[in-house]
Amino acid sequence: MRRTPPAKALAPALALLLVPLATGCGDASGADGPKTVTVTVGYQSKTINTVTAGTLLRSLGYFEEELAARGKEDGITYRVDWQDYATGAPITAQMTAGKIDIGSMGDFPLLINAARGKELKQPTRLVSVTGYNLRGGLNTVVTAPGSTLESLADLRGKKVSTSVGSAADGTLVRALQRAGIDPAKGIQKLNQQPSVGASALQAGSVDALSQFVAWPGQLAHEGKAKALYDGAELNLPTFHGVTVRQEFTEKRPGILDDFLRAQIKATDHLRAHPVAAAESVAKETGLPAEVVYLYNGANGIATFDPELRPELIAALKQDVPVLKDAALVPDVDVDAFVDPEPLRRVAAGRTLPVAAPARSELWLKGQPRTRTYDSPRELLKAARGADVRAAYVPDAVTGTLWFADKAVWVAEGVELRAFVTAAGAKAYVEAHRDSGARTVGFAEATGLAS
């Protein structure tokens, strides 16, 4: 198995040139039929809420195990060609060229995948979900640590980097509209890959960066950015999912079943061993394990389950007009794109997880498990004097988990509340002045917790 380096551009036409030797589900045939079948999987290693269909699944080897069992029965040798990309756009380009069989990407790229597949007569189908957040907390707008920008409204006339057509771009567009800013004319939008945008933010050539998991958390963790807007303020679901070429599903439905069974196993593994899974993904991607855990942990921003939940499909339909307004798709028949049957075949009787409210969580150095607390105050008290690897607290309004030392704190009587953004904390304080609510620094909040 080989790993193709991430594509360097977003444009599908260029992406097609980057992996000219990709073969899709290739058959090496003998006199009696194929002897070797190659299944090509496109994934995004650093988009870490897709790990159950990508990075983690690959490292666990579950898909290969399923295929090996199949091979013993039909006498065919199955090989998996894992191809790693930075965004969903080049995966779509390769799928519509018949060169990738299975791919994972965010909700907005999934719609582009559906539209391009139909246009180029290589139709695709959405068959499962990887990670989701029912409020939209997987996307965040960040700015430089020393920036004077305090809210999304301050972006009027400013330069903002995002990846056009991505889930993060969709969050930016909707958030700007709610703030009374025309997304097309009210800001200077730069269409950049996440890594390019992150560098631009550090260099000061853009004022803000709107990106998807795990870029905002990584930049905040490294002290290179602070959150300006929490995507969960939209209260609209966002998710990543698995898309498959229709031709592939028709030709080799059993292999798709194997993939979905393997994804379910990887999902169960992540839930049962969240710290180990985070460490594994960190090793494979080079991302800090503390950042991976922020999104993929026991109380992480992402909830992992492959089910095509009605709330997510409804949200997908609401995304279509946003992409149409941006002239990125003509239209998408979401109901025709979604195919629940393959997952239904392999997951009959599976119980859907119930997403509980996020709790504060403490990860001590050298410990294989984390500790959870019922309140941010209890977490801060437990962290005092401890050898802390990472401490996480949920936003008091949106529930989005964030690093305790990067959060904005509000003291209200004996209560301590954390917020992802300064704007969120300010809004809370203004609404609770009668109870003495006030913004405090992390050090003061820690002192008050004793």
C-alpha positions as CSV (number, residue, x, y, z in Angstrom):
1,M,0.0,0.0,0.0
2,R,1.3,3.4,-0.8
3,R,0.3,6.9,0.4
4,T,0.0,9.6,-2.2
5,P,1.1,13.0,-0.9
6,P,-1.7,15.6,-0.3
7,A,-2.8,17.5,-3.4
8,K,-1.5,21.0,-3.6
9,A,-4.5,22.7,-5.1
10,L,-8.2,22.9,-4.8
11,A,-9.1,23.1,-8.4
12,P,-10.5,19.8,-9.7
13,A,-8.9,20.1,-13.1
14,L,-5.5,20.5,-11.5
15,A,-6.2,17.7,-9.0
16,L,-6.8,15.3,-11.9
17,L,-3.2,15.8,-13.0
18,L,-1.8,15.2,-9.6
19,V,-2.4,11.4,-9.4
20,P,-2.5,10.2,-13.0
21,L,-1.7,6.7,-12.1
22,A,-4.6,6.1,-9.6
23,T,-6.5,3.1,-10.8
24,G,-9.8,3.0,-8.9
25,C,-11.1,-0.5,-8.4
26,G,-8.6,-2.1,-10.7
27,D,-8.8,-5.8,-11.7
28,A,-5.8,-7.8,-12.6
29,S,-7.5,-10.6,-14.6
30,G,-6.5,-14.1,-15.4
31,A,-8.1,-16.6,-17.7
32,D,-10.8,-17.4,-15.2
33,G,-11.5,-13.8,-14.1
34,P,-9.8,-11.2,-11.8
35,K,-7.1,-12.5,-9.5
36,T,-6.3,-9.2,-7.8
37,V,-8.6,-6.3,-7.1
38,T,-7.4,-2.9,-6.0
39,V,-9.8,-0.7,-4.0
40,T,-8.8,2.9,-4.0
41,V,-9.8,5.0,-0.9
42,G,-9.4,8.8,-0.8
43,Y,-9.2,10.3,2.7
44,Q,-8.1,13.4,4.6
45,S,-5.7,12.4,7.3
46,K,-5.8,15.8,9.0
47,T,-9.5,16.3,8.8
48,I,-9.7,14.2,12.0
49,N,-13.4,13.7,12.3
50,T,-13.2,11.5,9.2
51,V,-10.7,9.1,10.9
52,T,-13.2,6.2,11.2
53,A,-13.2,6.1,7.4
54,G,-9.5,7.1,7.0
55,T,-6.6,7.5,9.3
56,L,-7.7,5.4,12.2
57,L,-9.4,2.8,10.0
58,R,-6.2,2.5,8.0
59,S,-4.0,2.1,11.1
60,L,-6.3,-0.5,12.6
61,G,-6.3,-2.6,9.4
62,Y,-10.0,-3.5,9.8
63,F,-10.8,-3.0,6.1
64,E,-8.0,-5.2,5.0
65,E,-9.1,-7.9,7.5
66,E,-12.6,-7.9,6.0
67,L,-11.2,-8.1,2.5
68,A,-8.8,-10.9,3.4
69,A,-11.8,-13.0,4.7
70,R,-13.6,-12.3,1.5
71,G,-10.5,-13.3,-0.5
72,K,-10.4,-16.7,1.2
73,E,-13.9,-17.4,0.0
74,D,-13.6,-16.2,-3.6
75,G,-9.9,-16.8,-4.3
76,I,-9.3,-13.1,-5.1
77,T,-6.4,-11.1,-3.6
78,Y,-7.7,-7.7,-2.5
79,R,-5.4,-4.7,-2.1
80,V,-6.3,-1.2,-0.6
81,D,-4.7,1.9,-2.1
82,W,-5.1,4.6,0.5
83,Q,-4.6,8.1,-0.9
84,D,-4.3,11.1,1.4
85,Y,-5.5,14.6,0.5
86,A,-5.8,18.0,2.2
87,T,-9.4,18.7,1.2
88,G,-12.4,17.0,-0.4
89,A,-12.1,18.7,-3.8
90,P,-9.3,16.6,-5.3
91,I,-11.0,13.4,-4.0
92,T,-14.1,14.4,-5.9
93,A,-12.0,15.1,-9.0
94,Q,-10.5,11.6,-8.8
95,M,-13.8,9.9,-8.1
96,T,-15.5,11.6,-11.1
97,A,-12.5,10.4,-13.2
98,G,-13.2,6.9,-12.0
99,K,-9.9,6.7,-10.2
100,I,-11.1,6.7,-6.5
101,D,-13.8,4.3,-5.4
102,I,-14.6,5.5,-1.8
103,G,-14.0,8.9,-0.4
104,S,-14.7,10.9,2.8
105,M,-15.3,14.6,3.0
106,G,-17.5,17.4,4.6
107,D,-21.1,18.2,4.0
108,F,-20.6,21.0,1.5
109,P,-17.9,19.1,-0.5
110,L,-20.3,16.1,-0.5
111,L,-22.9,18.2,-2.3
112,I,-20.3,19.3,-4.9
113,N,-19.3,15.6,-5.2
114,A,-22.9,14.7,-6.0
115,A,-23.3,17.5,-8.5
116,R,-20.0,16.8,-10.3
117,G,-20.7,13.1,-10.4
118,K,-24.1,13.7,-12.1
119,E,-22.6,16.2,-14.5
120,L,-19.7,14.0,-15.6
121,K,-21.8,10.8,-15.7
122,Q,-19.9,9.3,-12.8
123,P,-22.7,9.4,-10.2
124,T,-21.8,9.0,-6.5
125,R,-23.8,8.1,-3.4
126,L,-23.6,9.1,0.3
127,V,-23.6,5.9,2.3
128,S,-22.5,6.8,5.8
129,V,-21.4,9.5,8.2
130,T,-18.1,9.7,10.1
131,G,-18.3,12.5,12.7
132,Y,-20.9,15.2,13.2
133,N,-21.9,18.1,15.5
134,L,-25.6,18.9,15.6
135,R,-24.9,22.6,16.4
136,G,-22.1,23.1,13.8
137,G,-19.2,23.3,16.2
138,L,-16.8,21.6,13.9
139,N,-16.1,24.9,12.0
140,T,-14.6,28.0,13.6
141,V,-13.4,31.4,12.5
142,V,-10.2,32.4,14.2
143,T,-8.0,35.5,14.2
144,A,-4.5,36.4,15.3
145,P,-3.8,36.2,19.1
146,G,-3.2,40.0,19.3
147,S,-6.0,41.0,16.9
148,T,-8.3,43.8,18.0
149,L,-11.2,42.1,16.2
150,E,-13.8,41.2,18.8
151,S,-16.8,39.8,16.9
152,L,-17.8,38.6,13.4
153,A,-19.2,42.0,12.7
154,D,-15.7,43.4,12.9
155,L,-14.8,41.5,9.7
156,R,-16.6,44.0,7.5
157,G,-14.1,45.0,4.8
158,K,-11.4,42.6,6.1
159,K,-9.4,39.9,4.4
160,V,-10.6,36.4,5.4
161,S,-9.1,33.1,4.2
162,T,-11.2,30.0,3.7
163,S,-11.5,27.1,1.3
164,V,-14.3,28.0,-1.0
165,G,-16.9,25.2,-1.2
166,S,-15.8,23.7,2.1
167,A,-18.0,23.2,5.2
168,A,-16.0,26.1,6.8
169,D,-16.8,28.3,3.9
170,G,-20.5,27.5,4.4
171,T,-20.2,28.4,8.1
172,L,-18.5,31.7,7.2
173,V,-21.2,32.6,4.6
174,R,-24.1,31.9,6.9
175,A,-22.5,33.6,9.9
176,L,-21.8,36.8,7.9
177,Q,-25.3,36.8,6.6
178,R,-26.6,36.7,10.2
179,A,-24.3,39.5,11.1
180,G,-25.7,41.6,8.3
181,I,-22.7,41.4,6.1
182,D,-22.9,40.5,2.4
183,P,-20.5,37.4,2.1
184,A,-19.8,38.4,-1.6
185,K,-19.1,42.0,-1.1
186,G,-18.7,42.7,2.6
187,I,-15.3,41.0,3.0
188,Q,-12.3,40.2,0.9
189,K,-12.5,36.4,0.7
190,L,-9.3,34.5,-0.2
191,N,-9.7,31.0,-1.5
192,Q,-6.8,29.1,0.1
193,Q,-6.0,25.6,1.3
194,P,-6.1,25.4,5.1
195,S,-2.3,25.3,5.5
196,V,-1.9,28.3,3.3
197,G,-4.5,30.2,5.2
198,A,-2.9,29.4,8.5
199,S,0.4,30.7,7.3
200,A,-1.3,33.8,5.9
201,L,-2.9,34.5,9.3
202,Q,0.5,34.2,11.1
203,A,2.1,36.5,8.5
204,G,-0.6,39.1,8.9
205,S,-1.7,39.0,5.3
206,V,-5.2,38.0,6.3
207,D,-7.3,39.2,9.2
208,A,-9.1,36.0,9.9
209,L,-9.3,32.3,8.9
210,S,-12.5,30.2,8.6
211,Q,-11.6,26.5,8.6
212,F,-12.8,23.1,9.5
213,V,-11.5,20.6,12.1
214,A,-8.7,20.4,13.2
215,W,-7.1,23.7,12.0
216,P,-8.8,26.1,14.5
217,G,-8.0,23.9,17.5
218,Q,-4.5,23.3,16.4
219,L,-3.7,27.0,15.9
220,A,-5.3,27.9,19.2
221,H,-3.4,25.2,21.0
222,E,-0.2,26.4,19.6
223,G,-0.9,30.0,20.6
224,K,-1.1,31.1,16.9
225,A,-4.8,32.1,16.9
226,K,-7.8,32.8,19.0
227,A,-11.4,32.0,18.3
228,L,-13.5,34.8,16.9
229,Y,-16.7,32.8,16.0
230,D,-17.9,29.4,17.2
231,G,-19.7,27.6,14.4
232,A,-22.1,26.1,16.9
233,E,-23.7,29.6,17.2
234,L,-25.4,28.8,14.0
235,N,-27.1,25.8,15.6
236,L,-27.1,24.0,12.3
237,P,-25.7,20.5,12.0
238,T,-22.4,19.9,10.2
239,F,-20.8,16.6,9.4
240,H,-18.4,14.5,7.3
241,G,-19.4,11.4,5.4
242,V,-18.5,8.6,3.1
243,T,-19.3,8.8,-0.6
244,V,-18.9,6.0,-3.1
245,R,-19.0,5.8,-6.9
246,Q,-22.3,4.2,-8.0
247,E,-20.6,2.1,-10.6
248,F,-18.4,0.6,-7.8
249,T,-21.4,-0.1,-5.6
250,E,-23.1,-1.9,-8.4
251,K,-20.1,-3.9,-9.5
252,R,-18.8,-4.8,-6.0
253,P,-21.5,-4.3,-3.4
254,G,-19.8,-6.8,-1.1
255,I,-16.6,-4.7,-0.9
256,L,-18.7,-1.7,0.1
257,D,-20.3,-3.8,2.8
258,D,-16.8,-4.8,4.0
259,F,-15.8,-1.1,4.2
260,L,-18.9,-0.2,6.2
261,R,-18.4,-3.1,8.6
262,A,-14.8,-2.0,9.1
263,Q,-15.9,1.6,9.6
264,I,-18.3,0.5,12.3
265,K,-15.5,-1.4,14.0
266,A,-13.3,1.6,13.9
267,T,-16.1,3.8,15.4
268,D,-16.6,1.3,18.2
269,H,-12.8,1.3,18.8
270,L,-12.7,5.1,19.0
271,R,-15.5,5.2,21.5
272,A,-14.1,2.4,23.7
273,H,-10.5,3.7,23.6
274,P,-10.7,7.5,23.0
275,V,-7.2,8.4,24.4
276,A,-5.5,5.5,22.5
277,A,-7.3,6.5,19.3
278,A,-6.2,10.1,19.7
279,E,-2.6,9.0,20.3
280,S,-2.8,6.8,17.2
281,V,-4.2,9.5,14.9
282,A,-1.6,12.0,16.3
283,K,1.2,9.6,15.4
284,E,-0.1,9.1,11.9
285,T,-0.8,12.8,11.2
286,G,1.8,14.7,13.2
287,L,-1.0,16.6,14.9
288,P,-0.8,17.1,18.7
289,A,-2.7,14.4,20.5
290,E,-4.3,17.1,22.7
291,V,-5.8,18.7,19.5
292,V,-7.1,15.4,18.2
293,Y,-8.7,14.7,21.5
294,L,-10.4,18.1,21.6
295,Y,-12.5,16.9,18.6
296,N,-12.4,13.1,18.9
297,G,-12.3,12.5,22.6
298,A,-15.0,11.2,25.0
299,N,-16.5,14.6,25.3
300,G,-15.1,15.9,22.0
301,I,-16.7,18.3,19.6
302,A,-17.4,15.5,17.1
303,T,-19.8,12.7,17.7
304,F,-18.9,9.6,15.8
305,D,-21.6,7.3,14.3
306,P,-22.1,6.1,10.7
307,E,-25.9,6.5,10.7
308,L,-27.4,8.8,8.2
309,R,-29.4,10.7,10.8
310,P,-32.5,12.6,9.6
311,E,-31.2,15.8,11.2
312,L,-28.0,15.6,9.1
313,I,-29.8,14.9,5.8
314,A,-32.2,17.8,6.5
315,A,-29.1,20.0,7.1
316,L,-27.6,18.9,3.9
317,K,-30.7,20.0,2.0
318,Q,-30.4,23.5,3.7
319,D,-26.8,23.6,2.4
320,V,-27.8,23.4,-1.3
321,P,-29.0,27.0,-1.7
322,V,-25.8,28.3,-0.2
323,L,-23.7,26.5,-2.8
324,K,-26.2,27.5,-5.6
325,D,-25.9,31.1,-4.6
326,A,-22.1,30.8,-4.9
327,A,-22.5,29.2,-8.3
328,L,-20.7,26.1,-7.1
329,V,-23.5,23.7,-8.0
330,P,-26.5,24.0,-10.3
331,D,-28.7,21.9,-8.0
332,V,-28.5,18.7,-6.0
333,D,-31.2,16.1,-5.5
334,V,-30.2,15.1,-1.9
335,D,-32.7,12.3,-1.6
336,A,-31.3,10.7,-4.8
337,F,-27.7,11.2,-3.5
338,V,-28.3,9.5,-0.1
339,D,-28.3,5.8,-0.2
340,P,-29.0,4.2,3.3
341,E,-29.4,0.7,2.0
342,P,-25.7,-0.5,2.2
343,L,-25.4,0.6,5.8
344,R,-28.8,-0.8,6.6
345,R,-27.6,-4.2,5.3
346,V,-24.5,-4.3,7.6
347,A,-25.8,-2.4,10.7
348,A,-29.2,-3.9,11.3
349,G,-30.2,-3.6,14.9
350,R,-27.3,-1.2,15.8
351,T,-28.2,1.3,18.5
352,L,-27.7,4.9,17.8
353,P,-25.6,6.8,20.4
354,V,-27.3,9.4,22.5
355,A,-25.1,12.5,22.6
356,A,-24.9,13.7,26.2
357,P,-24.0,17.2,27.1
358,A,-20.3,17.8,27.1
359,R,-18.5,17.7,30.4
360,S,-15.2,19.3,31.6
361,E,-12.3,16.9,31.1
362,L,-8.8,16.7,32.5
363,W,-5.9,14.8,30.9
364,L,-2.9,14.4,33.2
365,K,0.6,13.7,31.8
366,G,1.5,10.0,31.8
367,Q,-2.1,8.9,32.3
368,P,-3.9,6.5,29.9
369,R,-7.3,7.9,30.8
370,T,-8.9,11.3,31.4
371,R,-11.0,12.5,34.3
372,T,-14.4,14.2,33.8
373,Y,-16.0,16.8,36.0
374,D,-19.5,18.2,36.4
375,S,-18.4,21.8,36.2
376,P,-15.5,24.0,35.0
377,R,-14.9,25.1,38.6
378,E,-14.3,21.5,39.7
379,L,-11.9,21.0,36.7
380,L,-9.9,24.1,37.6
381,K,-9.7,23.1,41.2
382,A,-8.5,19.6,40.2
383,A,-5.9,21.0,37.8
384,R,-4.2,23.3,40.4
385,G,-0.8,21.9,41.1
386,A,-1.3,18.9,38.8
387,D,0.9,17.9,35.9
388,V,-1.7,18.8,33.2
389,R,-1.4,17.6,29.7
390,A,-4.6,19.2,28.5
391,A,-7.8,20.6,30.2
392,Y,-11.1,20.9,28.3
393,V,-14.2,22.9,29.1
394,P,-17.5,23.2,27.2
395,D,-18.8,26.6,26.1
396,A,-21.5,27.7,28.6
397,V,-24.0,28.4,25.8
398,T,-23.1,26.3,22.7
399,G,-21.5,23.3,24.5
400,T,-18.5,23.4,22.2
401,L,-15.5,21.9,23.9
402,W,-12.4,24.2,24.1
403,F,-9.0,24.3,25.8
404,A,-9.5,25.7,29.3
405,D,-6.4,28.0,29.1
406,K,-7.6,29.4,25.7
407,A,-11.2,29.9,26.8
408,V,-12.7,33.2,27.9
409,W,-13.9,33.0,31.5
410,V,-16.8,34.6,33.2
411,A,-17.3,34.7,37.0
412,E,-20.8,34.9,38.2
413,G,-21.1,34.6,42.0
414,V,-19.6,31.3,42.9
415,E,-20.0,30.0,39.3
416,L,-17.3,30.0,36.7
417,R,-18.3,29.7,33.1
418,A,-16.2,29.2,30.0
419,F,-16.7,30.5,26.5
420,V,-15.0,29.8,23.2
421,T,-15.1,33.4,22.1
422,A,-14.8,36.8,23.7
423,A,-18.0,37.8,21.9
424,G,-19.8,34.9,23.5
425,A,-18.6,35.9,27.0
426,K,-19.4,39.6,26.4
427,A,-23.0,38.7,25.4
428,Y,-23.4,36.6,28.5
429,V,-22.1,39.3,30.8
430,E,-24.3,41.9,29.3
431,A,-27.3,39.7,29.9
432,H,-26.4,38.9,33.5
433,R,-25.0,42.1,34.9
434,D,-27.7,42.0,37.7
435,S,-26.0,38.8,39.0
436,G,-22.6,40.4,39.0
437,A,-21.3,38.5,35.9
438,R,-17.8,39.7,34.8
439,T,-15.0,38.6,32.5
440,V,-11.9,37.2,34.2
441,G,-8.6,35.9,33.0
442,F,-7.6,32.2,33.2
443,A,-5.3,32.8,36.1
444,E,-8.0,34.6,38.1
445,A,-10.5,31.9,37.3
446,T,-8.1,29.3,38.5
447,G,-7.7,31.2,41.7
448,L,-11.4,31.6,42.3
449,A,-11.9,27.8,41.9
450,S,-9.9,27.0,45.0
